[in-house]
Amino acid sequence: MKSDKISEAVVRRLPVYLRYLNELHKREVTTVSSQELGQKLDLNPAQIRKDLAYFGDFGRKGIGYDVSYLIEKIRQILKLDQRINVALVGAGNLGHALSNYNAFLKDNMKIVAIFDAHPSKIGTRINNLTVQPMEELERTVRDNAIRIGIITVPDFEAQNVANQLISAGIEAILNFAPIILKAPAHIRIHTADFTTDLQSLAYYLDNGKEESAHEETQVDG
């Protein structure tokens, strides 16, 4: 099936599967069933089978999935078998944390350049990379075949940074600024919004107590 027919929810679950499969591989587990995956990941086994079936027939009835083989296939689907260079714009605290995050170093997806507009940041070193001025963005993206950009600047700077990344040839953006970015249809943007996630999470606080109290009121009535 063509990738443009596969929902974003399916694609977002693939890294979840991959992470657990890698754990199994480290423990030298050779096979796993969709039932076992579902129990561990709190997902419906039928959903897991359906997700994977979009990309091929990877399992064997009565046996399950070969862990090493499925890891290889999911890595191929996510293009993690290729070298993908990433640029990060914003050398503040979050930018430092992301640059030093080991997950970016375990696969072929690597941050290879860091940029900032503030003179105090330019020339400093983060994870063996020198923070570059924004004026060098386009040339660096071109010379290093950088395909993904990460934005960790304040919201009022984010759209301008996104425009510069897109103009430089970036194909996808991971945005940490609390703002909805505008971009051409062919540019993929994912936004990590801490504030929204925290606020929506707060809604569920004490909800269990309120529901129990409501049920008790109905019974008493």
MOLINRA-V47499 format. One record per residue. N is the residue number from 0. PHI is phi in radians with two decimals (none if undefined). OMEGA is omega as a letter, one per 40 degrees, with the letter a starting at -180 (none if undefined). Layout:
n:N phi:PHI omega:OMEGA
n:N phi:PHI omega:OMEGA
This chain:
n:0 phi:none omega:a
n:1 phi:-1.19 omega:a
n:2 phi:-1.10 omega:a
n:3 phi:-1.31 omega:i
n:4 phi:-1.73 omega:a
n:5 phi:-1.67 omega:a
n:6 phi:-1.20 omega:i
n:7 phi:-1.09 omega:a
n:8 phi:-1.06 omega:i
n:9 phi:-1.12 omega:a
n:10 phi:-1.08 omega:a
n:11 phi:-1.22 omega:i
n:12 phi:-1.40 omega:a
n:13 phi:-1.03 omega:i
n:14 phi:-1.09 omega:i
n:15 phi:-1.16 omega:i
n:16 phi:-1.07 omega:a
n:17 phi:-1.07 omega:a
n:18 phi:-1.08 omega:a
n:19 phi:-1.26 omega:i
n:20 phi:-1.07 omega:i
n:21 phi:-1.13 omega:i
n:22 phi:-1.10 omega:i
n:23 phi:-1.08 omega:a
n:24 phi:-1.08 omega:i
n:25 phi:-1.12 omega:i
n:26 phi:-1.55 omega:i
n:27 phi:1.11 omega:i
n:28 phi:-1.42 omega:a
n:29 phi:-1.70 omega:a
n:30 phi:-2.36 omega:i
n:31 phi:-2.61 omega:i
n:32 phi:-1.66 omega:i
n:33 phi:-1.13 omega:i
n:34 phi:-1.11 omega:i
n:35 phi:-1.14 omega:i
n:36 phi:-1.07 omega:a
n:37 phi:-1.10 omega:i
n:38 phi:-1.13 omega:a
n:39 phi:-1.24 omega:a
n:40 phi:-1.73 omega:a
n:41 phi:1.00 omega:i
n:42 phi:-2.24 omega:i
n:43 phi:-1.23 omega:i
n:44 phi:-0.97 omega:i
n:45 phi:-1.11 omega:i
n:46 phi:-1.16 omega:i
n:47 phi:-1.10 omega:i
n:48 phi:-1.09 omega:i
n:49 phi:-1.15 omega:i
n:50 phi:-0.99 omega:a
n:51 phi:-1.21 omega:a
n:52 phi:-1.16 omega:i
n:53 phi:-1.02 omega:a
n:54 phi:-1.88 omega:i
n:55 phi:2.70 omega:i
n:56 phi:-1.76 omega:a
n:57 phi:-1.73 omega:a
n:58 phi:-1.79 omega:i
n:59 phi:-2.17 omega:a
n:60 phi:-1.03 omega:a
n:61 phi:1.47 omega:a
n:62 phi:-2.07 omega:a
n:63 phi:1.82 omega:a
n:64 phi:-1.89 omega:i
n:65 phi:-1.27 omega:a
n:66 phi:-1.05 omega:a
n:67 phi:-1.10 omega:a
n:68 phi:-1.15 omega:a
n:69 phi:-1.20 omega:i
n:70 phi:-1.02 omega:a
n:71 phi:-1.05 omega:a
n:72 phi:-1.20 omega:i
n:73 phi:-1.16 omega:i
n:74 phi:-1.05 omega:i
n:75 phi:-1.16 omega:a
n:76 phi:-1.07 omega:a
n:77 phi:-1.46 omega:i
n:78 phi:1.12 omega:i
n:79 phi:-1.39 omega:i
n:80 phi:-1.49 omega:i
n:81 phi:-1.91 omega:i
n:82 phi:-1.39 omega:i
n:83 phi:-2.11 omega:a
n:84 phi:-1.53 omega:a
n:85 phi:-2.20 omega:i
n:86 phi:-1.96 omega:i
n:87 phi:-2.03 omega:i
n:88 phi:-2.01 omega:a
n:89 phi:2.12 omega:a
n:90 phi:-1.71 omega:i
n:91 phi:-1.48 omega:a
n:92 phi:-1.07 omega:a
n:93 phi:-1.16 omega:i
n:94 phi:-1.05 omega:i
n:95 phi:-1.04 omega:a
n:96 phi:-1.08 omega:a
n:97 phi:-1.15 omega:a
n:98 phi:-1.14 omega:a
n:99 phi:-1.64 omega:a
n:100 phi:-1.25 omega:a
n:101 phi:-1.08 omega:a
n:102 phi:-1.03 omega:i
n:103 phi:-1.27 omega:a
n:104 phi:-1.77 omega:a
n:105 phi:-1.45 omega:a
n:106 phi:-2.01 omega:i
n:107 phi:-1.38 omega:i
n:108 phi:-1.53 omega:a
n:109 phi:-2.37 omega:i
n:110 phi:-1.33 omega:a
n:111 phi:-1.97 omega:i
n:112 phi:-2.69 omega:i
n:113 phi:-2.24 omega:a
n:114 phi:-2.25 omega:i
n:115 phi:-2.73 omega:a
n:116 phi:-1.64 omega:a
n:117 phi:-1.56 omega:a
n:118 phi:-0.95 omega:a
n:119 phi:-1.18 omega:a
n:120 phi:-1.58 omega:a
n:121 phi:-1.12 omega:i
n:122 phi:1.64 omega:i
n:123 phi:-1.30 omega:a
n:124 phi:-1.95 omega:i
n:125 phi:-2.34 omega:i
n:126 phi:0.86 omega:i
n:127 phi:1.20 omega:i
n:128 phi:-1.98 omega:i
n:129 phi:-1.61 omega:i
n:130 phi:-1.17 omega:a
n:131 phi:-1.81 omega:i
n:132 phi:-1.28 omega:a
n:133 phi:-1.07 omega:i
n:134 phi:-1.08 omega:a
n:135 phi:-1.66 omega:a
n:136 phi:-1.04 omega:a
n:137 phi:-1.05 omega:a
n:138 phi:-1.12 omega:a
n:139 phi:-1.16 omega:i
n:140 phi:-1.06 omega:a
n:141 phi:-1.17 omega:a
n:142 phi:-1.20 omega:a
n:143 phi:-1.85 omega:i
n:144 phi:0.88 omega:a
n:145 phi:-1.35 omega:a
n:146 phi:-1.99 omega:a
n:147 phi:-2.17 omega:i
n:148 phi:-2.07 omega:i
n:149 phi:-2.02 omega:a
n:150 phi:-1.92 omega:i
n:151 phi:-2.28 omega:i
n:152 phi:-1.82 omega:i
n:153 phi:-1.04 omega:a
n:154 phi:-1.01 omega:a
n:155 phi:-1.26 omega:i
n:156 phi:-1.79 omega:a
n:157 phi:-1.10 omega:a
n:158 phi:-1.11 omega:i
n:159 phi:-1.11 omega:i
n:160 phi:-1.12 omega:i
n:161 phi:-1.05 omega:i
n:162 phi:-1.06 omega:i
n:163 phi:-1.17 omega:i
n:164 phi:-1.10 omega:a
n:165 phi:-1.13 omega:i
n:166 phi:-1.09 omega:a
n:167 phi:-1.34 omega:i
n:168 phi:1.99 omega:i
n:169 phi:-1.12 omega:a
n:170 phi:-1.76 omega:a
n:171 phi:-2.63 omega:a
n:172 phi:-2.35 omega:i
n:173 phi:-1.83 omega:a
n:174 phi:-1.85 omega:i
n:175 phi:-1.77 omega:i
n:176 phi:-1.38 omega:a
n:177 phi:-1.36 omega:a
n:178 phi:-2.70 omega:i
n:179 phi:-1.50 omega:a
n:180 phi:-1.52 omega:i
n:181 phi:-1.77 omega:a
n:182 phi:-2.73 omega:i
n:183 phi:-1.04 omega:a
n:184 phi:-1.05 omega:a
n:185 phi:-1.44 omega:i
n:186 phi:-1.70 omega:i
n:187 phi:-1.57 omega:i
n:188 phi:-2.18 omega:i
n:189 phi:-2.00 omega:a
n:190 phi:-1.97 omega:i
n:191 phi:-1.74 omega:a
n:192 phi:-1.90 omega:a
n:193 phi:-1.07 omega:a
n:194 phi:-1.08 omega:i
n:195 phi:-1.08 omega:a
n:196 phi:-1.10 omega:i
n:197 phi:-1.16 omega:a
n:198 phi:-1.14 omega:i
n:199 phi:-1.21 omega:i
n:200 phi:-1.15 omega:a
n:201 phi:-1.09 omega:i
n:202 phi:-1.00 omega:a
n:203 phi:-1.46 omega:i
n:204 phi:-1.14 omega:i
n:205 phi:1.17 omega:i
n:206 phi:-1.10 omega:i
n:207 phi:-1.10 omega:i
n:208 phi:-1.17 omega:a
n:209 phi:-1.15 omega:i
n:210 phi:-1.15 omega:i
n:211 phi:-1.13 omega:i
n:212 phi:-1.11 omega:i
n:213 phi:-1.16 omega:i
n:214 phi:-1.14 omega:i
n:215 phi:-1.15 omega:i
n:216 phi:-1.11 omega:i
n:217 phi:-1.14 omega:a
n:218 phi:-1.17 omega:i
n:219 phi:-1.09 omega:a
n:220 phi:-1.22 omega:none
